[in-house]
Amino acid sequence: MRKINHKIFGELKYEYGWTGSTSLDWYGNNVSVDVVVDGEEDEEVDEGQCESYQAFIKKWEKIKEMLLDGILSYYADLRDELGFSDGSNADYPEITSTSDLKEKITLDTIVVPLPDIYEGRSVALVFHCDWDEENGLGVVLANEEISEIGYQDIIF
């Protein structure tokens, strides 16, 4: 297994993509998050991936606030689509505030795709969510704005 110490991403090892970790503030809690940088073992990390990741980290405080609003809206639509908006469901409880939502999701992985997979600078986020442990939650960011929210398979 090949390992590198990258100037932007730090220590990475190759496991079906370059993998490492970072720490981010998640509303007062310092959380460890996996980082996956798409690419091949025999190729260098693309400069566009470095730019996407650096822009993401620089704007993280703004992004995390935007994420909660977007995910809350997505969740309300999902509950409605699944027919749970008119009643109580233990797996899909009513969540009406971003503070309640914070308790239901955990940021697991930051994925930095190859350039040109999405429009502009792109980073994708994988969350564990209490309401659907099997499918999880994925958020694609393009130019540090939400581009798509759905099950985590939108990322992979």
N, C-alpha and C positions, 0 to 999 in steps of 0.2 A: 504494500500500500504506500503510495507516494504521499509525502507531506511537504508543505511549503510554508514559509512565513511571509505572508503577503503584506505589503505596505499599508493597504487600506483595511483588509479583512482580518489581519492577524494570522494566527496559526490555522491552517486548513489541511484537511486530509481528503484524499480522493475516495469516495464511496458512491458511485453512480452520480457523481457531481462533487464539487468541492464543498466540504462541510466544516463548519466551525461553530462558534457560539459568541454571543455578546450579551451585555447586560443593558437593560433599558429600565427607565422609571415607568412603572404602571401605577399611577395615582398614589405616589408615596411609597410604593413597594419596589425595591430593586429586584427585577426578575431576570433570570437567565433564559435566553432564547436561542434556539438553534438557528444557524444561518446556512442556507444552501445556495451556492453560486453555481448556476448551470454551466456546464462546459465539459470538455473532454480532458482526460488525464494527460495527454501529450500536448495540450495547448495551454497558452497563457490565459489568465483572466482578461476578458475584454475591457478596454478602457471605458466603454459605455456602461458596463456593469458597475465600475467604480464610481462613475458620475451619478448613476441612479441611486446607489447606496449612500453616497455622501450627501446628496440632496435630501434623501429620506431621513437620515440621522439629523441633519441640520434643522429640518422642519418637524421633527417628531412631536414636539409639544402641541403644535397646531394640528397635526395629523391625528393624534390620539383623541382629541376632542371631536373632530369631524367623524372619526370612525364610530364613536358611540351613537351619534345621531343617525348616521347611515344604517348601522346595524339594528338599531331600535326600530327604524322604519321598515327595514327588511323583515325583521321578526314579526311585526304586526301584520304585514302582508302575508307572510308564510302561515301564521296562525289562521288567518282568514281563508286562505287558499285550502288549507287542510280541514276547514270546517270547525275549528276550535274557538273562533272568536265569539261565538254566541253561548259558550258554556265553559265550565271548568275542565281542565285536562291536566293530570299530574305531570305528564311529560312536557307539555307546552303551556306552562302557567302564564297568566297575564303579567306582562312586564310593561310598566307604564313610564318608568323613569330611567335615565342613564345611570343613576346611582345603583338601582336594582340590577341593571344589565351588567355592570362591572362585576357583580358577584356570580354571574352565570357564564362568563367567558374567561378563557385564559389564553394569552398569546403564546403559541408554541414555536412557530417557525417563521423566519423571514426568508423568502425565496427571491433571489435576484436572477431573473431570466436573462437569456441572451438578448442583446439588442434586436429590435425589429420584431420581436414576438408580439409585443403590444405597441401601441402608438406612443412615442416619446420615451422619457425616462420611466422605467417601470420597476416596481417592487410588488410582490404579492405576500400576503400575510395568511398564515394558517392558525386558526383558533380551535381550541377544544371548547365545546359548548355543552352545557348541561342538558339541553333539550334534544340533542341528536348526537350522541357520542360516536355512532358509526360513521355518519357522513360529515360531521364537523362543520366548520364555517370557513369560507375563504373570502378574502377581499383582495381585489386587484387595484393597485394604484398606478395611475399614469400621470406623470408630471406632478406628483404629490397630491393628486385629487382622486377621489374614489371613481373608478371606472366600472367596476362590477362587484356585486356581492352575491354569494350563493354557497352551495355546498363546497367543501374544500377541493373537490375534483375539478373545479373550474381552473385550478392552478396547475394541476399535474397532467 
